[in-house]
Amino acid sequence: MGDQIAKAEEFEKKAEKKLNSWGIFGSKYEDAADLFDKAANSFKLAKSWDRAGSTYIKLANCHVKLESKHEAAQAYVDAAHCYKKTSVNESITCLEQAVHMFCDIGRLNMAARYFKEIAELYESEQNIEKAIEFFEKAADFFQNEEVTTSANQCKQKVAQFAAQLEQYPKSIEIYEEIARQSLNNNLLKYGVKGHLLNAGLCQLCRGDVVAITNALERYQDLDPTFSGTREYKFLAFTSEASDQINWMMEDLRKDIAASIDEEDVAKFTDVVKEFDSMTPLDSWKTTLLLRVKEKLKAKELEEDDLT
């Protein structure tokens, strides 16, 4: 690694000397860019990530002087990927520079890609508000470029984090929108029941049994096949709409609407366990259901205090 550092420093020194020399305008920046690129690669091989990142920024500046915005943007991306090893904030700053340049030259698909990467970096730092902001930007750009799958992936992230912040109406709107769009796509329509389940769980977290009942009716109108799915039956068990369930499911009828009305935590837990045994719940769904359970417990305590 010491040899690579020495080699990188030598390339960098030559590049700086080129920039400070006399020469035909442009040629010195081209020569310096080539040397900075070699220096950055050598710093990378030595795993000297900060110095590699700073050298890629120098390379980007050379490309800016040469009015080569695409190459400059790519150099900022390379810098970001080096800084990712040591400083998330520096990485984000470089990616934002790259995005601005990709937008300037009309490479909106690339801009969307790096908006998404910025969002993921904020997610890794548990900065949920900023993650939502950049996933929304990425979704808009992907949507404009008609990259539907990537747009929906970003929208689902927004919905997931919005629910985490208890912004349930926002999550519901997104999941219902994705479900509507997916119905007309042969590759995506099989995911509709999952999106409607997520929307329904967010409805449940709002604590409005009437709202979940109305939502189930809308979901049936949206997708007539939904009423035959396990996801529908599970949601129906969590609402006063349980009487709409087919009589053949009577052995599974553990109506959480009744458990909510009766403030029966044990009954609620049984229904969740029943569903989880057939379709394992992920951590996000489990978190939402735990919130509902905690509300039930709080109501039970209130009842006990009154009696």
C-alpha positions as a Python dict, from the first residue, in 0.01 Angstrom:
ca = {
    (1, 'M'): (0, 0, 0),
    (2, 'G'): (291, 234, 67),
    (3, 'D'): (400, 199, -295),
    (4, 'Q'): (51, 290, -416),
    (5, 'I'): (43, 598, -191),
    (6, 'A'): (379, 710, -323),
    (7, 'K'): (267, 653, -682),
    (8, 'A'): (-58, 843, -617),
    (9, 'E'): (124, 1137, -463),
    (10, 'E'): (361, 1152, -759),
    (11, 'F'): (73, 1157, -1008),
    (12, 'E'): (-103, 1424, -801),
    (13, 'K'): (212, 1637, -784),
    (14, 'K'): (255, 1620, -1162),
    (15, 'A'): (-111, 1710, -1213),
    (16, 'E'): (-81, 2016, -990),
    (17, 'K'): (233, 2120, -1176),
    (18, 'K'): (45, 2092, -1507),
    (19, 'L'): (-232, 2317, -1380),
    (20, 'N'): (20, 2583, -1276),
    (21, 'S'): (213, 2573, -1601),
    (22, 'W'): (172, 2775, -1919),
    (23, 'G'): (14, 2602, -2213),
    (24, 'I'): (-259, 2602, -2472),
    (25, 'F'): (-592, 2654, -2295),
    (26, 'G'): (-755, 2320, -2243),
    (27, 'S'): (-456, 2101, -2302),
    (28, 'K'): (-317, 2148, -1953),
    (29, 'Y'): (-657, 2055, -1803),
    (30, 'E'): (-673, 1744, -2018),
    (31, 'D'): (-324, 1640, -1910),
    (32, 'A'): (-398, 1722, -1545),
    (33, 'A'): (-726, 1528, -1561),
    (34, 'D'): (-543, 1219, -1684),
    (35, 'L'): (-292, 1246, -1400),
    (36, 'F'): (-557, 1312, -1132),
    (37, 'D'): (-747, 1005, -1255),
    (38, 'K'): (-435, 790, -1216),
    (39, 'A'): (-367, 940, -873),
    (40, 'A'): (-722, 871, -756),
    (41, 'N'): (-702, 510, -873),
    (42, 'S'): (-375, 461, -686),
    (43, 'F'): (-523, 611, -368),
    (44, 'K'): (-815, 369, -406),
    (45, 'L'): (-581, 73, -440),
    (46, 'A'): (-412, 189, -120),
    (47, 'K'): (-759, 219, 43),
    (48, 'S'): (-685, 581, 122),
    (49, 'W'): (-1048, 673, 68),
    (50, 'D'): (-1045, 1039, 177),
    (51, 'R'): (-749, 1123, -45),
    (52, 'A'): (-903, 931, -334),
    (53, 'G'): (-1224, 1129, -287),
    (54, 'S'): (-1051, 1466, -277),
    (55, 'T'): (-850, 1375, -589),
    (56, 'Y'): (-1166, 1281, -779),
    (57, 'I'): (-1302, 1626, -691),
    (58, 'K'): (-990, 1781, -846),
    (59, 'L'): (-1054, 1563, -1151),
    (60, 'A'): (-1412, 1690, -1162),
    (61, 'N'): (-1289, 2051, -1155),
    (62, 'C'): (-1067, 1982, -1455),
    (63, 'H'): (-1363, 1844, -1649),
    (64, 'V'): (-1566, 2152, -1553),
    (65, 'K'): (-1292, 2372, -1702),
    (66, 'L'): (-1311, 2158, -2016),
    (67, 'E'): (-1692, 2199, -2017),
    (68, 'S'): (-1733, 1823, -1997),
    (69, 'K'): (-2021, 1807, -1750),
    (70, 'H'): (-2091, 1436, -1791),
    (71, 'E'): (-1732, 1347, -1706),
    (72, 'A'): (-1733, 1596, -1419),
    (73, 'A'): (-2054, 1446, -1281),
    (74, 'Q'): (-1908, 1097, -1303),
    (75, 'A'): (-1595, 1212, -1119),
    (76, 'Y'): (-1815, 1347, -839),
    (77, 'V'): (-1992, 1009, -826),
    (78, 'D'): (-1653, 835, -798),
    (79, 'A'): (-1559, 1077, -520),
    (80, 'A'): (-1886, 1004, -341),
    (81, 'H'): (-1825, 630, -354),
    (82, 'C'): (-1483, 679, -195),
    (83, 'Y'): (-1615, 911, 76),
    (84, 'K'): (-1891, 663, 150),
    (85, 'K'): (-1624, 458, 327),
    (86, 'T'): (-1540, 740, 569),
    (87, 'S'): (-1792, 1025, 562),
    (88, 'V'): (-2157, 999, 465),
    (89, 'N'): (-2194, 1378, 462),
    (90, 'E'): (-1907, 1424, 216),
    (91, 'S'): (-2051, 1145, 2),
    (92, 'I'): (-2391, 1313, -9),
    (93, 'T'): (-2236, 1650, -99),
    (94, 'C'): (-2056, 1495, -396),
    (95, 'L'): (-2366, 1310, -514),
    (96, 'E'): (-2567, 1632, -500),
    (97, 'Q'): (-2306, 1800, -720),
    (98, 'A'): (-2332, 1509, -963),
    (99, 'V'): (-2713, 1529, -969),
    (100, 'H'): (-2708, 1901, -1054),
    (101, 'M'): (-2476, 1834, -1346),
    (102, 'F'): (-2677, 1539, -1475),
    (103, 'C'): (-2987, 1759, -1463),
    (104, 'D'): (-2807, 2034, -1658),
    (105, 'I'): (-2727, 1795, -1943),
    (106, 'G'): (-3066, 1625, -1941),
    (107, 'R'): (-2955, 1293, -1795),
    (108, 'L'): (-3260, 1270, -1570),
    (109, 'N'): (-3243, 893, -1535),
    (110, 'M'): (-2894, 928, -1388),
    (111, 'A'): (-3014, 1210, -1163),
    (112, 'A'): (-3294, 986, -1037),
    (113, 'R'): (-3049, 706, -969),
    (114, 'Y'): (-2829, 927, -752),
    (115, 'F'): (-3122, 1094, -577),
    (116, 'K'): (-3212, 740, -472),
    (117, 'E'): (-2855, 675, -356),
    (118, 'I'): (-2860, 994, -148),
    (119, 'A'): (-3186, 880, 9),
    (120, 'E'): (-3032, 543, 95),
    (121, 'L'): (-2737, 718, 261),
    (122, 'Y'): (-2972, 924, 475),
    (123, 'E'): (-3160, 602, 555),
    (124, 'S'): (-2835, 443, 671),
    (125, 'E'): (-2789, 738, 906),
    (126, 'Q'): (-3147, 701, 1037),
    (127, 'N'): (-3228, 1049, 907),
    (128, 'I'): (-3579, 951, 805),
    (129, 'E'): (-3708, 1299, 714),
    (130, 'K'): (-3423, 1356, 466),
    (131, 'A'): (-3455, 1001, 334),
    (132, 'I'): (-3822, 1069, 256),
    (133, 'E'): (-3731, 1396, 82),
    (134, 'F'): (-3483, 1232, -154),
    (135, 'F'): (-3684, 916, -217),
    (136, 'E'): (-3967, 1149, -326),
    (137, 'K'): (-3733, 1335, -561),
    (138, 'A'): (-3606, 1007, -705),
    (139, 'A'): (-3962, 879, -751),
    (140, 'D'): (-4063, 1195, -938),
    (141, 'F'): (-3763, 1174, -1172),
    (142, 'F'): (-3811, 801, -1236),
    (143, 'Q'): (-4181, 863, -1302),
    (144, 'N'): (-4101, 1139, -1551),
    (145, 'E'): (-3866, 899, -1730),
    (146, 'E'): (-4138, 627, -1720),
    (147, 'V'): (-3920, 394, -1515),
    (148, 'T'): (-4224, 270, -1324),
    (149, 'T'): (-4066, -10, -1124),
    (150, 'S'): (-3794, 213, -980),
    (151, 'A'): (-4045, 492, -916),
    (152, 'N'): (-4268, 254, -722),
    (153, 'Q'): (-3974, 122, -520),
    (154, 'C'): (-3896, 476, -409),
    (155, 'K'): (-4262, 553, -338),
    (156, 'Q'): (-4287, 243, -121),
    (157, 'K'): (-3987, 364, 78),
    (158, 'V'): (-4165, 697, 131),
    (159, 'A'): (-4480, 516, 243),
    (160, 'Q'): (-4282, 291, 476),
    (161, 'F'): (-4104, 582, 645),
    (162, 'A'): (-4416, 800, 656),
    (163, 'A'): (-4593, 524, 850),
    (164, 'Q'): (-4290, 498, 1076),
    (165, 'L'): (-4341, 869, 1153),
    (166, 'E'): (-4715, 802, 1202),
    (167, 'Q'): (-4804, 995, 886),
    (168, 'Y'): (-5062, 730, 801),
    (169, 'P'): (-5276, 923, 546),
    (170, 'K'): (-4966, 982, 333),
    (171, 'S'): (-4874, 612, 345),
    (172, 'I'): (-5228, 504, 262),
    (173, 'E'): (-5246, 734, -38),
    (174, 'I'): (-4917, 600, -178),
    (175, 'Y'): (-5000, 231, -130),
    (176, 'E'): (-5345, 272, -284),
    (177, 'E'): (-5199, 464, -579),
    (178, 'I'): (-4938, 193, -645),
    (179, 'A'): (-5207, -75, -620),
    (180, 'R'): (-5420, 104, -882),
    (181, 'Q'): (-5125, 142, -1117),
    (182, 'S'): (-5016, -220, -1072),
    (183, 'L'): (-5354, -366, -1167),
    (184, 'N'): (-5295, -283, -1533),
    (185, 'N'): (-4946, -432, -1544),
    (186, 'N'): (-4911, -808, -1586),
    (187, 'L'): (-4576, -807, -1407),
    (188, 'L'): (-4692, -596, -1113),
    (189, 'K'): (-5052, -701, -1056),
    (190, 'Y'): (-4954, -992, -829),
    (191, 'G'): (-4822, -740, -578),
    (192, 'V'): (-5154, -557, -549),
    (193, 'K'): (-5274, -756, -248),
    (194, 'G'): (-4953, -667, -60),
    (195, 'H'): (-4997, -295, -128),
    (196, 'L'): (-5359, -306, -17),
    (197, 'L'): (-5262, -496, 297),
    (198, 'N'): (-5006, -227, 382),
    (199, 'A'): (-5264, 46, 322),
    (200, 'G'): (-5511, -143, 541),
    (201, 'L'): (-5261, -177, 826),
    (202, 'C'): (-5204, 198, 814),
    (203, 'Q'): (-5582, 246, 830),
    (204, 'L'): (-5588, 24, 1136),
    (205, 'C'): (-5315, 227, 1305),
    (206, 'R'): (-5534, 534, 1276),
    (207, 'G'): (-5774, 361, 1513),
    (208, 'D'): (-6082, 423, 1299),
    (209, 'V'): (-6278, 100, 1250),
    (210, 'V'): (-6524, 271, 1016),
    (211, 'A'): (-6235, 388, 796),
    (212, 'I'): (-6095, 36, 758),
    (213, 'T'): (-6444, -95, 676),
    (214, 'N'): (-6486, 169, 405),
    (215, 'A'): (-6135, 100, 281),
    (216, 'L'): (-6209, -271, 242),
    (217, 'E'): (-6512, -187, 32),
    (218, 'R'): (-6298, 38, -190),
    (219, 'Y'): (-6034, -231, -224),
    (220, 'Q'): (-6296, -484, -333),
    (221, 'D'): (-6418, -239, -598),
    (222, 'L'): (-6061, -175, -707),
    (223, 'D'): (-5969, -544, -730),
    (224, 'P'): (-6259, -793, -713),
    (225, 'T'): (-6012, -1078, -653),
    (226, 'F'): (-5884, -915, -334),
    (227, 'S'): (-6173, -1042, -122),
    (228, 'G'): (-6053, -1398, -179),
    (229, 'T'): (-5703, -1337, -50),
    (230, 'R'): (-5558, -1412, 291),
    (231, 'E'): (-5458, -1045, 317),
    (232, 'Y'): (-5820, -934, 282),
    (233, 'K'): (-5940, -1185, 537),
    (234, 'F'): (-5676, -1070, 782),
    (235, 'L'): (-5777, -707, 742),
    (236, 'A'): (-6142, -801, 770),
    (237, 'F'): (-6067, -976, 1099),
    (238, 'T'): (-5934, -640, 1215),
    (239, 'S'): (-6254, -452, 1135),
    (240, 'E'): (-6627, -460, 1180),
    (241, 'A'): (-6647, -592, 825),
    (242, 'S'): (-6585, -946, 946),
    (243, 'D'): (-6942, -1043, 868),
    (244, 'Q'): (-6853, -1014, 499),
    (245, 'I'): (-6608, -1305, 528),
    (246, 'N'): (-6707, -1628, 357),
    (247, 'W'): (-6859, -1880, 597),
    (248, 'M'): (-6591, -2131, 494),
    (249, 'M'): (-6342, -1921, 687),
    (250, 'E'): (-6543, -1958, 1007),
    (251, 'D'): (-6270, -2165, 1173),
    (252, 'L'): (-6033, -1870, 1129),
    (253, 'R'): (-6281, -1609, 1246),
    (254, 'K'): (-6106, -1429, 1530),
    (255, 'D'): (-6256, -1090, 1473),
    (256, 'I'): (-6011, -819, 1580),
    (257, 'A'): (-6278, -558, 1528),
    (258, 'A'): (-6453, -728, 1814),
    (259, 'S'): (-6125, -747, 2001),
    (260, 'I'): (-6078, -374, 1947),
    (261, 'D'): (-6434, -299, 2051),
    (262, 'E'): (-6401, -535, 2345),
    (263, 'E'): (-6043, -420, 2407),
    (264, 'D'): (-5936, -784, 2400),
    (265, 'V'): (-5556, -792, 2358),
    (266, 'A'): (-5544, -1172, 2373),
    (267, 'K'): (-5789, -1207, 2084),
    (268, 'F'): (-5593, -955, 1878),
    (269, 'T'): (-5270, -1145, 1944),
    (270, 'D'): (-5427, -1475, 1837),
    (271, 'V'): (-5536, -1335, 1501),
    (272, 'V'): (-5192, -1189, 1432),
    (273, 'K'): (-5025, -1519, 1521),
    (274, 'E'): (-5268, -1705, 1294),
    (275, 'F'): (-5182, -1486, 997),
    (276, 'D'): (-4808, -1490, 1073),
    (277, 'S'): (-4807, -1870, 1077),
    (278, 'M'): (-4928, -1872, 716),
    (279, 'T'): (-4769, -1553, 583),
    (280, 'P'): (-4472, -1437, 794),
    (281, 'L'): (-4493, -1072, 888),
    (282, 'D'): (-4193, -849, 820),
    (283, 'S'): (-4057, -607, 1079),
    (284, 'W'): (-4248, -308, 937),
    (285, 'K'): (-4586, -482, 960),
    (286, 'T'): (-4498, -618, 1303),
    (287, 'T'): (-4419, -266, 1423),
    (288, 'L'): (-4756, -133, 1305),
    (289, 'L'): (-4944, -421, 1464),
    (290, 'L'): (-4757, -368, 1790),
    (291, 'R'): (-4873, -7, 1788),
    (292, 'V'): (-5232, -124, 1759),
    (293, 'K'): (-5175, -373, 2039),
    (294, 'E'): (-5030, -100, 2262),
    (295, 'K'): (-5338, 113, 2203),
    (296, 'L'): (-5555, -182, 2310),
    (297, 'K'): (-5347, -229, 2624),
    (298, 'A'): (-5382, 141, 2705),
    (299, 'K'): (-5758, 115, 2670),
    (300, 'E'): (-5765, -190, 2897),
    (301, 'L'): (-5572, 2, 3162),
    (302, 'E'): (-5814, 292, 3135),
    (303, 'E'): (-6104, 50, 3180),
    (304, 'D'): (-5936, -105, 3485),
    (305, 'D'): (-5876, 236, 3640),
    (306, 'L'): (-6242, 329, 3594),
    (307, 'T'): (-6357, 7, 3759),
}
